[in-house]
Amino acid sequence: MNKHPEEWLDDVPDPHAEDDEDDEIIWVSKSEIKRDAEALKDLGVKLIELGKNALERIPLDDDLRAAVELAQRIKKEGRRRQVQLIGKMLRARDPEPIQIALDKLKNRHNQQVALFHKLEQLRDRLIEEGDDAIPDILGLYPAADHQQLRSLVRNAQKEKAANKPPKSYRKIFQYLRELAEDQA
């Protein structure tokens, strides 16, 4: 089975040829594996810190949910070991749906905080400017009762001038919050 010199080149792989993706081996460093494991443990800690109602909204299987609930009851060193176990359990599962659900919970909280800040600014503006700011509020919330808003603003201004407890001040915020919730 002698080959002619022209046929020798057929056996040499071409360095510029594209390799099949199936043949490619992806090497992962030990440090990267540790970083991934640490990230999953951090995800487990976030799950442990959730309240019972928030935890019910996260898509977890029964074993993982039981492990998280147990970790919520454990203190000190046992908790650290339980966090490691939860991290190990998460490595065997797809953490993406869990992370997405956590992000949604956090985003909902951030949106609510932003809304409350906006309502506080509107309330402060109403008290400072009085009747001049009411048309702007009616533009934002058409369902608002002009007369009720006006009386709340006047009462809040009187309370502020007399150094009384800010009862109407709080009522304005509650009323604006109700309007915002009804509009949403």
Secondary structure, 3 states (H helix, E strand, C coil): CCCCHHHHCCCCCCCCCCCCCCCCCCCCCHHHHHHHHHHHHHHHHHHHHCCHHHHHCCCCCHHHHHHHHHHHHCCHHHHHHHHHHHHHHHHCCCCHHHHHHHHHHHHHHHHHHHHHHHHHHHHHHHHHHHHHHHHHHHHHCCCCCHHHHHHHHHHHHHHHHCCCCCHHHHHHHHHHHHHHHHHC
